[in-house]
Amino acid sequence: MLNCDTLIRNASILDGSGAAPELLDVALRGDRICEIGPSLDYSAKVIVEAKGLSLSPGFIDVHTHDDTSVIQTPTMLPKLSQGVTTVIVGNCGISASPVHLRGEPPDPMNLLGDAAAFHYPTFAAYVEAVSKAQPAVNVGALIGHTSLRNNHMDRLDRVATGDEIAAMRAQLQDALDGGALGLSSGLAYLSANAASTEEVLELAQPLAAAGAIYTTHMRSETEAILDAMNEAFEIGRLSRIPVIISHLKCAGIANWGRSGEVLQALEGARDSQQVGCDCYPYAAGSSTLDLRQVDERVEITITWSTPHPEMAGQSLAQIAAAWSLPQVEAARRLQPAGAIYHSISEQDMRRILCHPATMIGSDGLPNDPRPHPRLWGTFPRVLGRYSREEKLLSLPAAIHKMTQMPAQRFGLEERGMIRKGYFADLVLFDPEKIKDTATFTDPVRTSEGLVSVWVNGVLSYSTEGATAERGGRFLPRGKTSWLQ
């Protein structure tokens, strides 16, 4: 009889490929899956009787802003409690490294914390800090375009010079050599909006040779969305690199109903290049308070305000009425601040969520004192509400969007599938009970239906909550394998 550390018996295996589930046993030894099959004859230190519950690869949250959280709060309960075993940080052009600040971080880098949170002048320093903290989840990291601009430009409302781009590119190359996954941009934000397409193209030059990717919070998600998509596709095509459009949506009431033409544009690009996207399962976004997004037809909730912290939790309309001001003027008085914008059509979101090119990303903001519920509920919401209850997508298809697809796109080798020899990132859950419980009014709530979560073979979460063990590690870039 062979030995293993953990034997999971009679689990309904969703292997991550999108295939139908199969009732099997899974044996874990160390940080790996050592065997899969029916009625395994293994002697195990721990035996888990799954009794037909679903066992899937650990979920990969492809769009997070957990850069500093994985170090400062390494228990990572918001993610672990929903089955996430790997987070991708450094999205939307903002990364915690490499960063040299001259005062407070510019918007939206402040989403990652104040100046005291940025201790990582080099990517190597960040990797070392992650390894020392040993978070409960694995960490893969992108390098932010805005962070690089901050390091080398005296002001961010202009195009970078050739020398500045060369300095940024050198820092990016150093990070790629250290295992970074690629480059992210946040061209919609004022800190990067002045950057030209040519600036991004020149900065992206090292990506192809490294086998790295480009992700983008596009220049526009509103009326000019097709132009913004074309810019992203052009950067990918000319640089010969895969492109991932972050949190694809049709934002703003004037833009509702356009998801069909947006997805048609995505499909057209996919005919000739590697292009995908991610999406969160909510009809509301969250970021810093941007005067350009203030629309009195849209419900906007203030989540924090530096000059007026007492206004957190109130709507912008309520605050404006109390101050006898137009909403845009009230917003100006509140800045810097955070906000939740109910500016997305549910129908558009569902159509994008179901598209075969779409991965799942929470885009949660862990430093927000009143976060969007997506921080705690994204993955169970997809599995419970949109798969089980509304049948928008099958359970195997939903799991595929959370596991194999992101692992292959981001180059997370030997992860994202239940396969012999792969790392033992696993989630055992009840498919009939899994659901999110976090709401806009009560956002800090764990989901239901999760039974066990293993990260690199370490039991890290159970029905009783987080265990005392943390098994996460930094994940360097491996070889990408694009799924069309």
Backbone torsions as a table, in degrees:
resi	resn	phi	psi	omega
1	MET	NA	133.5	179.9
2	LEU	-83.2	157.6	-179.1
3	ASN	-107.8	149.6	172.9
4	CYS	-149.0	170.1	178.9
5	ASP	-83.8	-43.2	-178.0
6	THR	-136.1	133.8	175.3
7	LEU	-120.4	119.4	178.4
8	ILE	-102.2	115.2	-173.7
9	ARG	-101.5	142.3	170.9
10	ASN	53.5	53.7	176.1
11	ALA	-101.4	146.2	174.2
12	SER	-83.8	101.3	-169.0
13	ILE	-82.0	118.2	168.2
14	LEU	-103.8	100.0	-164.5
15	ASP	-77.7	-5.0	179.0
16	GLY	102.9	-16.1	-176.0
17	SER	-80.1	-14.6	-172.9
18	GLY	98.3	-1.8	179.8
19	ALA	-73.9	160.1	178.5
20	ALA	-62.4	150.2	-178.7
21	PRO	-68.0	155.5	-179.9
22	GLU	-138.7	136.1	-177.5
23	LEU	-80.2	113.5	-175.1
24	LEU	-147.2	170.1	169.9
25	ASP	-100.9	152.1	176.9
26	VAL	-132.9	128.5	179.3
27	ALA	-109.7	136.1	-180.0
28	LEU	-115.7	136.1	173.6
29	ARG	-135.1	121.8	-174.7
30	GLY	62.8	-129.8	-177.9
31	ASP	-99.0	13.1	-173.5
32	ARG	-124.4	160.6	168.6
33	ILE	-83.7	118.3	-175.7
34	CYS	-97.9	-19.3	178.0
35	GLU	-163.1	148.7	175.0
36	ILE	-137.2	133.5	178.0
37	GLY	170.5	173.1	178.0
38	PRO	-77.8	134.7	173.0
39	SER	50.0	57.9	-179.7
40	LEU	-64.6	138.2	179.6
41	ASP	-98.8	80.8	-177.6
42	TYR	-126.3	144.2	169.1
43	SER	-91.9	122.9	-173.4
44	ALA	-125.5	145.4	173.7
45	LYS	-66.7	-36.1	179.2
46	VAL	-131.5	129.4	176.2
47	ILE	-114.0	126.7	179.2
48	VAL	-110.9	118.2	176.9
49	GLU	-88.7	102.3	-175.5
50	ALA	-75.8	-27.9	177.3
51	LYS	53.3	42.2	175.0
52	GLY	84.4	0.6	175.8
53	LEU	-66.1	160.5	-177.6
54	SER	-79.1	135.5	173.5
55	LEU	-121.5	122.5	-179.1
56	SER	-128.7	166.8	169.6
57	PRO	-61.5	154.7	176.0
58	GLY	-59.6	144.2	-178.0
59	PHE	-74.6	142.2	179.4
60	ILE	-108.8	113.3	178.9
61	ASP	-86.1	102.5	-170.8
62	VAL	-79.0	-12.9	-177.4
63	HIS	-133.8	94.8	179.8
64	THR	-130.6	165.3	171.4
65	HIS	-124.1	44.1	-177.6
66	ASP	-90.2	15.4	-173.7
67	ASP	-48.5	-49.6	-177.9
68	THR	-91.5	-23.9	-178.2
69	SER	-65.8	-36.6	-178.5
70	VAL	-63.9	-17.4	178.1
71	ILE	-100.3	-44.4	-176.0
72	GLN	-78.7	-34.7	178.4
73	THR	-130.4	70.7	-170.5
74	PRO	-66.4	-10.8	174.7
75	THR	-64.8	-27.9	173.4
76	MET	49.9	43.7	-176.3
77	LEU	-60.2	-39.1	179.5
78	PRO	-56.0	-33.3	-178.6
79	LYS	-90.9	-47.6	-177.7
80	LEU	-58.3	-38.3	-175.9
81	SER	-71.4	-9.0	174.6
82	GLN	-112.7	13.0	174.3
83	GLY	92.3	6.2	178.8
84	VAL	-77.8	126.7	178.0
85	THR	-113.3	-10.5	177.7
86	THR	-142.0	135.1	175.6
87	VAL	-118.7	141.4	172.6
88	ILE	-101.8	118.4	-178.2
89	VAL	-105.4	171.5	176.8
90	GLY	86.8	21.4	-177.1
91	ASN	-79.8	168.0	174.5
92	CYS	60.8	24.8	178.3
93	GLY	82.3	0.3	-178.0
94	ILE	-119.3	121.5	177.7
95	SER	-132.6	155.2	-179.3
96	ALA	-76.5	-13.6	178.5
97	SER	-149.2	156.9	-13.9
98	PRO	-76.6	133.8	-175.4
99	VAL	-136.9	132.8	169.6
100	HIS	-123.9	113.5	-178.4
101	LEU	-94.5	150.4	170.0
102	ARG	-122.5	72.8	-174.5
103	GLY	107.1	-149.5	-178.9
104	GLU	-76.8	151.7	179.4
105	PRO	-66.1	139.6	178.5
106	PRO	-70.6	154.7	173.8
107	ASP	-63.7	133.8	3.4
108	PRO	-99.5	18.1	177.0
109	MET	-60.0	-22.0	178.8
110	ASN	-66.5	-11.7	173.8
111	LEU	-64.7	-22.4	-179.5
112	LEU	-89.1	-5.2	180.0
113	GLY	131.4	177.0	177.0
114	ASP	-83.9	-173.5	-174.6
115	ALA	-57.3	-31.9	-177.9
116	ALA	-66.6	-17.0	-177.9
117	ALA	-83.3	-12.3	-174.2
118	PHE	-101.9	96.0	-176.9
119	HIS	-113.8	15.2	-164.1
120	TYR	-125.6	82.6	-178.7
121	PRO	-68.6	-19.6	177.1
122	THR	-128.8	158.6	177.1
123	PHE	-65.6	-35.1	178.6
124	ALA	-60.8	-37.3	178.2
125	ALA	-64.9	-37.0	178.2
126	TYR	-68.0	-45.7	178.9
127	VAL	-59.2	-42.2	178.8
128	GLU	-62.3	-41.0	-179.8
129	ALA	-66.4	-40.0	177.4
130	VAL	-63.3	-46.1	-179.1
131	SER	-62.8	-38.9	178.9
132	LYS	-67.8	-39.8	-179.2
133	ALA	-71.2	-27.2	-174.5
134	GLN	42.7	73.3	179.3
135	PRO	-66.4	166.8	-178.7
136	ALA	-74.0	-13.3	179.8
137	VAL	-123.8	159.2	174.9
138	ASN	-74.5	154.3	-176.5
139	VAL	-131.4	121.7	168.5
140	GLY	-112.7	145.4	-169.5
141	ALA	-130.6	132.4	168.7
142	LEU	-94.7	162.4	176.2
143	ILE	-108.5	129.7	-174.2
144	GLY	-85.8	130.4	176.1
145	HIS	-58.6	-44.4	-179.6
146	THR	-64.6	-38.8	177.6
147	SER	-61.5	-41.4	178.1
148	LEU	-66.5	-40.9	177.0
149	ARG	-60.5	-42.8	178.9
150	ASN	-56.9	-36.5	-176.0
151	ASN	-70.0	-28.8	-167.0
152	HIS	-125.3	1.4	-177.6
153	MET	-121.0	141.7	-179.7
154	ASP	-75.3	-25.9	173.9
155	ARG	-149.7	153.7	-169.7
156	LEU	-104.3	5.8	-177.7
157	ASP	-97.7	32.3	178.9
158	ARG	-149.2	169.4	175.7
159	VAL	-75.5	143.4	177.8
160	ALA	-71.6	148.4	175.5
161	THR	-79.3	169.3	178.2
162	GLY	-59.2	-41.9	179.2
163	ASP	-65.6	-39.9	179.2
164	GLU	-66.0	-40.7	177.8
165	ILE	-64.0	-41.0	178.6
166	ALA	-61.3	-39.9	178.6
167	ALA	-67.5	-40.5	176.9
168	MET	-63.6	-42.9	-177.8
169	ARG	-64.6	-35.7	177.5
170	ALA	-63.9	-41.4	177.3
171	GLN	-66.4	-39.5	177.4
172	LEU	-62.8	-44.2	179.5
173	GLN	-60.8	-41.9	178.0
174	ASP	-59.2	-42.0	179.6
175	ALA	-68.6	-40.3	176.7
176	LEU	-61.5	-39.9	176.7
177	ASP	-63.1	-26.9	179.6
178	GLY	-90.8	4.5	174.4
179	GLY	105.8	7.8	177.3
180	ALA	-61.8	150.3	-174.3
181	LEU	-80.0	-25.7	-177.5
182	GLY	159.8	-159.2	-176.7
183	LEU	-112.8	139.7	172.2
184	SER	-119.9	152.6	175.3
185	SER	-131.4	156.7	175.7
186	GLY	-132.4	66.7	-170.7
187	LEU	-70.0	-13.0	177.9
188	ALA	-74.8	-22.9	-175.4
189	TYR	-83.0	149.1	-177.4
190	LEU	-62.0	-23.7	179.4
191	SER	-73.6	-11.5	178.7
192	ALA	-134.6	-7.9	-174.3
193	ASN	-61.9	-29.0	-179.7
194	ALA	-75.8	-13.3	178.9
195	ALA	-65.6	135.5	178.1
196	SER	-83.6	164.4	173.8
197	THR	-57.7	-39.0	-178.9
198	GLU	-63.5	-36.2	177.4
199	GLU	-60.9	-45.6	-179.6
200	VAL	-66.3	-41.1	179.1
201	LEU	-59.8	-44.8	179.7
202	GLU	-65.5	-38.2	179.9
203	LEU	-70.3	-32.1	-177.3
204	ALA	-77.8	-2.0	-173.8
205	GLN	-52.5	-38.7	-177.5
206	PRO	-76.9	-8.7	-169.3
207	LEU	-67.1	-44.2	-174.8
208	ALA	-60.2	-47.1	-178.4
209	ALA	-63.6	-28.5	-179.4
210	ALA	-85.1	-9.3	-174.7
211	GLY	69.5	32.8	-176.6
212	ALA	-100.9	175.7	-173.8
213	ILE	-123.4	168.2	177.1
214	TYR	-123.7	122.5	174.9
215	THR	-115.7	147.2	-175.1
216	THR	-144.8	129.3	159.9
217	HIS	-82.0	102.7	-165.7
218	MET	-62.9	166.9	-179.0
219	ARG	-60.7	-28.5	177.3
220	SER	-150.3	141.6	171.0
221	GLU	-118.5	12.3	-178.1
222	THR	-110.9	-131.4	-172.5
223	GLU	-60.1	-33.8	-177.1
224	ALA	-91.6	25.1	-172.7
225	ILE	-63.1	-37.5	-179.0
226	LEU	-67.0	-38.2	175.2
227	ASP	-62.9	-40.1	179.8
228	ALA	-66.2	-39.6	177.1
229	MET	-63.8	-43.0	179.6
230	ASN	-62.1	-36.8	176.4
231	GLU	-62.7	-45.0	179.3
232	ALA	-62.2	-42.7	179.5
233	PHE	-64.9	-39.0	179.7
234	GLU	-63.1	-42.0	178.5
235	ILE	-60.7	-43.1	178.5
236	GLY	-66.4	-42.0	-177.6
237	ARG	-66.8	-47.9	-177.8
238	LEU	-70.8	-29.3	-179.9
239	SER	-91.4	-8.4	-179.5
240	ARG	60.3	47.0	-178.4
241	ILE	-132.7	152.4	174.2
242	PRO	-68.4	147.1	-179.3
243	VAL	-122.4	134.0	173.1
244	ILE	-120.4	121.5	176.7
245	ILE	-85.1	122.2	-176.3
246	SER	-76.1	142.7	176.3
247	HIS	31.1	62.5	-178.3
248	LEU	-59.9	130.2	-177.7
249	LYS	-159.9	165.4	170.7
250	CYS	-111.3	92.0	-172.2
251	ALA	-88.0	146.7	178.6
252	GLY	89.8	137.5	-174.7
253	ILE	-58.1	-37.5	179.8
254	ALA	-65.4	-14.9	-176.5
255	ASN	-102.0	-3.3	-176.9
256	TRP	-64.3	144.0	177.5
257	GLY	89.9	2.1	-175.9
258	ARG	-97.7	7.2	-176.2
259	SER	-62.0	-29.9	178.4
260	GLY	-61.9	-48.9	-179.7
261	GLU	-72.1	-30.9	176.1
262	VAL	-63.8	-46.2	179.9
263	LEU	-69.8	-31.2	175.1
264	GLN	-63.3	-39.9	176.8
265	ALA	-64.7	-41.0	177.5
266	LEU	-61.0	-45.2	-178.9
267	GLU	-65.6	-37.8	177.7
268	GLY	-61.6	-41.2	178.1
269	ALA	-67.6	-35.4	-177.9
270	ARG	-66.4	-16.6	177.6
271	ASP	-68.4	-23.4	-173.4
272	SER	-130.0	-5.0	179.4
273	GLN	-153.0	170.2	-177.8
274	GLN	-87.6	108.2	-176.3
275	VAL	-139.0	137.4	175.2
276	GLY	-149.2	-172.3	-179.0
277	CYS	-155.3	169.2	169.6
278	ASP	-127.5	166.9	-173.6
279	CYS	-155.1	145.4	171.0
280	TYR	-107.9	148.9	-170.1
281	PRO	-88.8	52.5	-179.9
282	TYR	-140.9	150.8	178.3
283	ALA	-94.9	37.6	178.4
284	ALA	-154.8	143.4	176.9
285	GLY	-110.0	175.3	-179.1
286	SER	-152.6	136.1	179.3
287	SER	-165.7	-158.9	171.5
288	THR	-75.1	161.2	-179.1
289	LEU	-76.5	116.4	-174.5
290	ASP	-115.8	120.4	-178.6
291	LEU	-58.9	-28.6	-179.5
292	ARG	-68.9	-18.3	-179.2
293	GLN	-100.3	1.8	179.6
294	VAL	-75.3	119.3	179.8
295	ASP	-140.0	118.7	-174.1
296	GLU	-64.6	-11.8	175.2
297	ARG	-82.6	-13.7	-175.2
298	VAL	-104.5	132.3	174.4
299	GLU	-72.2	124.1	179.5
300	ILE	-125.2	124.8	178.9
301	THR	-108.1	130.9	178.1
302	ILE	-82.8	125.5	-178.4
303	THR	-99.5	-25.3	173.9
304	TRP	-163.1	156.4	176.5
305	SER	-151.5	125.8	179.6
306	THR	-65.2	-49.0	179.9
307	PRO	-77.5	-21.9	-177.3
308	HIS	-135.8	67.5	-178.0
309	PRO	-62.0	-21.8	-179.1
310	GLU	-68.4	-13.5	-177.7
311	MET	-88.9	-4.5	179.2
312	ALA	-58.3	133.6	179.6
313	GLY	95.7	-12.5	179.1
314	GLN	-95.3	156.3	177.1
315	SER	-78.9	153.1	177.1
316	LEU	-61.4	-35.2	178.8
317	ALA	-62.6	-42.1	178.3
318	GLN	-63.7	-44.1	-178.2
319	ILE	-65.3	-44.1	-179.9
320	ALA	-61.9	-40.2	179.1
321	ALA	-65.4	-42.5	-179.7
322	ALA	-64.3	-32.1	-179.4
323	TRP	-93.5	-2.6	-177.9
324	SER	55.4	47.8	-179.2
325	LEU	-129.3	154.6	166.7
326	PRO	-61.3	153.5	-175.7
327	GLN	-60.0	-37.7	-178.1
328	VAL	-66.4	-34.0	177.4
329	GLU	-73.0	-38.4	175.5
330	ALA	-62.2	-41.1	178.5
331	ALA	-61.8	-41.2	179.1
332	ARG	-61.5	-39.8	-179.1
333	ARG	-68.8	-28.7	-177.9
334	LEU	-79.1	-22.4	-173.9
335	GLN	-67.1	147.7	-4.9
336	PRO	-71.9	143.7	-174.2
337	ALA	-156.3	169.8	175.3
338	GLY	-116.7	157.4	-176.5
339	ALA	-152.7	151.4	168.9
340	ILE	-108.0	126.6	-177.0
341	TYR	-110.2	115.7	176.8
342	HIS	-87.1	70.4	-168.0
343	SER	-121.6	19.8	-176.5
344	ILE	-121.4	141.9	174.7
345	SER	-79.3	129.9	177.6
346	GLU	-57.9	-40.2	-179.5
347	GLN	-63.9	-43.1	177.0
348	ASP	-62.2	-44.7	-179.4
349	MET	-59.3	-44.5	-178.5
350	ARG	-63.2	-40.4	-178.6
351	ARG	-64.4	-41.9	179.2
352	ILE	-69.0	-41.4	-179.7
353	LEU	-56.5	-38.9	-174.7
354	CYS	-82.8	-12.6	-174.7
355	HIS	-64.0	140.5	-176.7
356	PRO	-63.9	-15.5	178.8
357	ALA	-88.3	-3.5	-170.6
358	THR	-93.1	128.7	169.2
359	MET	-97.1	172.6	179.7
360	ILE	-105.2	128.8	175.7
361	GLY	-139.2	137.4	-174.3
362	SER	-78.5	-35.8	-172.5
363	ASP	54.9	28.8	179.5
364	GLY	-70.5	152.0	-179.0
365	LEU	-115.3	94.4	-172.9
366	PRO	-67.7	-20.3	179.6
367	ASN	-88.7	-3.0	179.2
368	ASP	-76.6	124.7	-179.1
369	PRO	-66.5	-23.6	175.6
370	ARG	-128.9	75.6	-168.8
371	PRO	-71.9	158.3	166.7
372	HIS	-58.4	141.3	-178.0
373	PRO	-63.1	-12.8	178.8
374	ARG	-63.3	-23.0	178.5
375	LEU	-59.4	-37.4	-175.6
376	TRP	-105.5	-18.4	-166.6
377	GLY	-123.8	-0.3	-169.1
378	THR	-53.7	-55.1	-169.7
379	PHE	-72.5	-46.3	173.8
380	PRO	-62.3	-28.1	177.6
381	ARG	-65.5	-41.6	176.6
382	VAL	-63.4	-46.1	-175.4
383	LEU	-72.0	-37.9	-177.4
384	GLY	-84.6	-63.7	-174.8
385	ARG	-70.1	-51.4	-169.5
386	TYR	-88.1	-25.0	176.5
387	SER	-93.6	-62.3	-175.0
388	ARG	-68.2	-50.3	-171.3
389	GLU	-81.2	-46.6	-174.2
390	GLU	-100.3	-8.3	174.4
391	LYS	54.4	37.5	176.6
392	LEU	-72.1	-29.7	177.1
393	LEU	-150.5	150.9	-178.5
394	SER	-69.9	160.3	177.6
395	LEU	-61.6	-45.9	177.0
396	PRO	-60.6	-37.5	179.3
397	ALA	-67.2	-41.1	178.6
398	ALA	-62.8	-44.1	179.2
399	ILE	-63.3	-38.9	178.3
400	HIS	-58.8	-40.9	179.3
401	LYS	-64.8	-21.8	-175.3
402	MET	-101.0	-8.2	-168.0
403	THR	-132.5	-85.1	-175.3
404	GLN	-62.5	-44.0	-177.3
405	MET	-58.4	-53.8	178.5
406	PRO	-65.1	-35.5	179.3
407	ALA	-60.6	-42.3	-178.2
408	GLN	-74.8	-39.3	-179.2
409	ARG	-66.4	-36.1	-176.4
410	PHE	-95.5	0.6	177.8
411	GLY	72.3	39.0	177.4
412	LEU	-94.0	89.4	-169.4
413	GLU	-68.9	140.3	177.4
414	GLU	59.9	35.1	174.6
415	ARG	-137.1	166.4	176.6
416	GLY	87.5	-0.2	176.2
417	MET	-141.8	153.3	169.5
418	ILE	-91.5	101.2	-175.1
419	ARG	-148.8	142.8	179.7
420	LYS	-57.0	130.3	179.8
421	GLY	92.4	-13.9	178.4
422	TYR	-78.0	160.1	177.0
423	PHE	-64.4	144.4	-174.5
424	ALA	-88.2	67.3	168.6
425	ASP	-96.8	110.5	-169.6
426	LEU	-140.8	150.7	176.7
427	VAL	-131.5	123.7	173.7
428	LEU	-104.0	122.1	-176.5
429	PHE	-144.9	161.5	177.2
430	ASP	-93.9	110.3	-176.0
431	PRO	-66.3	-18.0	178.9
432	GLU	-87.4	-12.4	-175.8
433	LYS	-121.5	-15.9	-175.1
434	ILE	-63.2	131.0	178.1
435	LYS	-165.9	157.8	175.2
436	ASP	-85.1	148.4	176.2
437	THR	-121.4	-10.5	179.2
438	ALA	-69.0	137.5	179.9
439	THR	-128.3	172.2	178.7
440	PHE	-66.4	-30.2	179.2
441	THR	-89.2	-22.3	179.9
442	ASP	-138.7	75.2	-167.8
443	PRO	-82.9	-16.9	-174.7
444	VAL	-97.7	78.1	-178.4
445	ARG	-141.6	135.7	177.7
446	THR	-74.3	154.8	180.0
447	SER	-81.1	168.6	179.4
448	GLU	-110.2	156.9	173.8
449	GLY	94.9	-6.9	175.2
450	LEU	-80.8	132.8	-178.6
451	VAL	-105.7	-50.2	-178.6
452	SER	-150.2	144.7	175.2
453	VAL	-131.7	125.5	176.1
454	TRP	-111.7	136.4	175.9
455	VAL	-122.7	114.3	-174.7
456	ASN	52.4	42.8	176.7
457	GLY	81.0	-3.3	-178.5
458	VAL	-95.7	122.3	175.4
459	LEU	-67.4	111.7	-171.1
460	SER	-111.0	-18.6	-178.3
461	TYR	-151.9	142.0	177.3
462	SER	-142.2	-175.5	179.0
463	THR	-61.4	-18.9	178.3
464	GLU	-89.7	-1.0	179.7
465	GLY	110.7	-166.2	-179.0
466	ALA	-66.4	140.3	175.3
467	THR	-84.5	178.8	-179.8
468	ALA	-83.4	-1.7	-175.0
469	GLU	-104.7	139.1	176.8
470	ARG	-124.9	126.0	-174.2
471	GLY	-116.8	11.9	-177.2
472	GLY	-73.2	162.8	178.5
473	ARG	-155.5	163.5	174.2
474	PHE	-72.7	136.0	-179.6
475	LEU	-111.2	109.8	176.7
476	PRO	-73.0	159.0	180.0
477	ARG	-64.6	132.4	172.5
478	GLY	-111.5	-157.4	-178.4
479	LYS	-85.6	128.0	178.0
480	THR	-80.8	151.1	178.2
481	SER	-141.0	99.8	-168.8
482	TRP	-77.4	134.3	174.9
483	LEU	-103.0	116.2	176.9
484	GLN	-85.1	NA	NA
